[in-house]
Amino acid sequence: MMKPCLLDFTKEELGLVFSPAFRAKQIFKWLYQGYVDDAEAMSNLPKAMRDTLADTYDFVPLEVAHEETSKDGSVKTLFRLRDGHTIESVLLPMKEEVVDEEGRRVSHPKFTICISSQVGCKIGCTFCLTAKGGFVRNLSAGEIVGQVLALKKRHGISPERRVNIVYMGMGEPLDNLDAVAKAVKIFADLDGLSISPKRQTISTSGLSHQIKKLGEMNLGILLAISLHAVDDALRQELMPINKAYNIASIIEAVKVFPIDERKRIMFEYLVIRGRNDDLGSAKKLVTLLHGIKSKVNLIYFNPHEGSPYTRPHTAEMEAFRDYLNAHGIVCTIRQSKGLDISAACGQLKERSTHVTA
């Protein structure tokens, strides 16, 4: 039997285990603001409590199994969980540190961390390598939180420096909604990493009923929908889940999703050459999103071995973007990162499996 992991607990849950309740706050600060993973280092706790922590709990739910660094600074990490399964996370540098002529820091570097929510995935998208390995299990809240904590520690990002989090790695976050929602709350705790829900984006393949449930939770997070097509025929080819949750049901769920008045629903649109990159598709997308406060993020298909799909030309991407912007929909092209490493979701896990098999 594995020990329970401290990262699986909210501060309130720790308060039910350790008394008086302020001890939970101290433990929480040691874990998330002190980057401590050793009970003996928690110097303001009584010796008996430190002994209990050391004997009863694990501090770390995962370890680095493999890592690849891109020339653009992106780092993809394969984590091994306590049961031996592996998941992927990606650290994406968004803005570099700015230093003035006298060597004084003007602004800190900014990062986005892409994290996994499951070992494998049930959705089975034809363009995604994660689907190839099938679904194994859900991650616990601590395994989700542990990815960000580990990457911040490993790359020297101080506890007070905020990062953006996207639940866009391996797995479907809304298929593991309870653990993901708990992770959102743990991340946001002011005695922990203090990462506001407004800095957290949950990306879903479009589980309509779960989108509604997530909306009812009113967590304050940002929502991204993996749309990828403007008609059910193509979307069903790319994403078999469309049989159960078609485009119309997704649009219906999104229209009632609560969002900050300054924010927009993000629609992710993976662009594949010759399949969904034409202006006819752009025109249909404008019609589809009418009345929704939305933003479209165009994504270059990231080629990987064995895929029947190819990367679109830049000219088609730009024409698509320009059409949407001209017709009232905010649209950007996501800059591809990590093309020189195992950047496609599930690719590092797949390659590492073959290497170690």
N, C-alpha and C positions, 0 to 999 in steps of 0.2 A: 504493500500500500504506500502510495506517495503521500508525503506530508502536504497539508494545505499550504497554498502560497499566499503570502501577505498581500501581493498585488491584486488578489481576487477580492479584497475587502474594500468597501467604501470606508471613509472615516467614521461614519455613523455605525457601521457594522463592527469596526474595531472597538468602538466605544461600548458595545454590548459584551465584548470579550474581556477587555482590560479595564480595570477600575483603579482610581477614579477616571472619569471620562476624558480628562485633559491628557491622560497618557496616550490615548489614541491620536490626539493632535500631535504630540511629540513624535510618536512612531511615524506618522504620516510625513512629517517634515524631514525626518531622517532619511526616509526612503526616497522622497521626490525632490527635496531641496538640498539634502546633504549627499545624495547619490551613494548612500551607505547600504551595503549588503552583508553586514556583519553585526550581529547583536552586540558584541563587545564594544563596538565603536559608538553605540548609543549611550553616551556617557551620563546623560541626565536621567536615565531610567534606573530604578533599583536593581541591584544585582540579581535578585530572585526573578524579576521580570525578564531581564536579559537572558537568564538561563532558560526560562520557559520559551522565549522566542527562539533561541538557538536549538532547543531540543524538539520543539513541536512544529515549527514552521520552516518552509523554504522561503528564501528571499528572491530568488531568480528563477523564472519559469522557462528560460531558454538560454541557449549559448550559440555563438557564431560558429557555423560549420564551414562556410566559404564566403568569400567576398570578392567582388570585381569593381574596379574603379575606372570610370570613363575619362577620357581626355577633357570632357567638358565639366568634370568635377562630380558628376552623378556617381553614387555608390549603391550598388545592389548587394544586399546581404541575404544569405541563406541561413536561417536560424534553425537549430535543432531543438525540438521541444523535449520535455522530460521523458516522454514515452517513445522517443526516437524518430517521430515524424518530423518533417521539415516544412517550413513556410518561407515566404520571401517578403522583404521590405526594401524600400528604396528611399535614399536620402537625396533630395534634389536641391542644389543651390539655386536660389532665385535671384538674389542680389549680392554682389560682392561687397566686402568691407571697403569703406571709403576713408582714406587717410589724407590729411592736409600736408602742405609743404614742410611743416615742422614735425611731421610724424605723429600728429595727434589724430585719434580716431574721430571722424566726423559722423559716421553711421556704421552700425553693426551689419554683418552679413545676415541675410534672411534665407530661411530654409522651408521647404515643404517635405513632409514625410508621408510616403504612401505605405499603408499597412494592410495586412491580410486579416480576414475575419474567420476563415475556415481553412482546414487542411483539405485541399482539393475544392471541388465545386459541383453542384448538382445541375447547373443551368445548361451546360453543354454547348456553349457558343462555338461555332465552327471555326472562328478566327483566333481562338484563344487556346494556348498550350495547357493552361491549367485543367481544362476539361479532359485532356488526354489521360490524366492520371485518375480520373473519377473522384468521387467524394469519399472522404474518410471520416471526418468528424468536425464539429464546431470547435472554435477556440473559446476558451474561458475569457472573462473580462481581463484577468491578469495577464493572459498571454497576448491579448490585444494591446494593453497598456505597456507591457514589457518591451514591445518592439520599439516604441518611441523612447522609453527610458534608456534602453540599451544603446540606441543610436546617438542620443544626446550625450551620454557618457563617453562613448567610444570616440566621438568626433569633437570632443572638447567644447560642446555647446553648453554654456553655463545654465544652471537651473532657472535663473530669472529671465533668460532669453526665450521669448515665445517662438513657437514654430506653427506652421499651418499643418493640419492633418487631413489627409484624404483617405477614406475607407474605400480604396480602389485597387487593392492588391488581390491576392488569391481569395476566391470565395465570393458569395453574394451576401452582403451585410444584412439585408432584411430577412434572409433565411436564418439568421442568428441574431434576431432583433433584441432579445432580452440582454444578451451579453454585450452587444454593441451599445445599447442604451446605457448600460451600467458603466461601460468604459468612457462614454461621453461625460458622465457625471464625475467619474474619478479624475479624468483629465482636467475638468473645469474647477475642481476644488481649489480654493484660494490658499489652502495650506499644503497643496501639492504642486503640480506643474502649472496650475493656473492658466490653462489654455481654454479660452472662452469658446462656447459652442459656435460662436460666429466665425471662429477660425477652423471649425471642423466641418468637413463636407462628406456626406454619405452618398456614395454612388450606387445606384441600383439598376438592375437589368429590367426592372419594371413590374415588380410583384404588386399589382394594384391594391389588393386588400391590405398588404403590409405598409404600403405608402399611406393609406388612410389611417392605419393604426399608429404609425410613426407620427403622423400629423396630430393625432389625438393626444400623444404624449407631450407635444409642444415643448420639445427640448431646446429649441432655438438654433438648431443646426442648419446648415445649408444643404440643399438637396440637388443631386445631379442624376439625370436620367440617361441611361445608355440607350439611345434611340436607334441610331445607325441606319435607319431606312425610313422612307415616307409612305410605304405601302406594306400591307401585311404579308404579301407573297415573298418579297425579298427579306423582310425582317424575320419571317419564319425560317427561311433558308439559313440566315446568319445566326439566329437565336431561336431554337426550337421552343423555348419558353413562351414564344408569342402565340402558340396554340392555346395556351391557358390564359394568357394576359395580352390581349391584342392592343394595338395602338389606341383605339378608341377608349378602352378601359383605363389606360395609363393617363390619357389626356383628362378624362373625367376625374381621376384621383388627384391629379396635379392641380386642377382648378380650385380645389377646396383646401389645398395644403397651406398651412399658415407660414408666411414668410415676413421677415422684417421689411418695412416699407422702403428701405434703402437697398434691399437686395433683390435678386432675381433667381428664378429656377434655372439651373444650368441643364442644357441638353447636350449630351456628348454625341458627336456624330463622326463615327469612324469612316473615313473616306477611302474607298477601294476603287482602283482604276477600272473604268468601264462598267461599273455596277451601280454606283450611286453618286458619281461626281459631276453629273451633267446639270445644266441650268433648268431642265424640266423638273428634276428632283428639288432644286432650290426653290422653284416656284411653288411646288406642292408643300414644301416645308413652311413657307410663309403662310400659306392658307391654314395648315395644320395648327400652327402656334398662335393664330389670331386670338387676341383677347387674353393671352397669358403673358405676364411680366417675365420675360424669358431672356436668356442669353445662350447663344449656340457656340459651342467650342468644337471646331473642326480638328480632327486628329488624323494625321497621316497613318495609314496602315503600316505597322512595323513588321516587315517580312521575317519569316522564320522557315526553317527547313520543313518541307512537306506541305506547306500551305498552298492552296490553289489561287490565292489572292495576291495582288501586286500593289505596290506603292503608287499613289497617283502622282501626276506631274504637278509641279508648282503652279503652272499657269491655270490649270483647272481648279486647284484649291483657291487661288486668289480670285478667280472669276466667281466662284461659288460664294465666297466671303463677301465680295463687293456687291453681289446681287442682294444678299440678305440685308446688309447694312443700308443699301439704297431703298429697301422696302420696309424699313422701320424695325428690323430685328438686329440687336447688338450681336455681332459675330466676330470671333477671333480665330486665329489658327494657332493651335498649340505647337510650340517649338519642340521638336523631337529631341530627346536627350538619351544618351547612353546607347547610341546606335553601334558603337564599337565594342559593346559588351552584351551580355545576355539580358537585353532590355525588355523583350516581350514578356508579358505576365506568364509565369510558369517555366520560362526558358532556362533559368539558372538551375532550378530544381530538376528539370528534365535532364540537362547536361550532366549535373552532378551525380544523378542516379546512374547514368551510363558509365561514368568514370569509376564509381565505387562498386558497381555490380560485378 
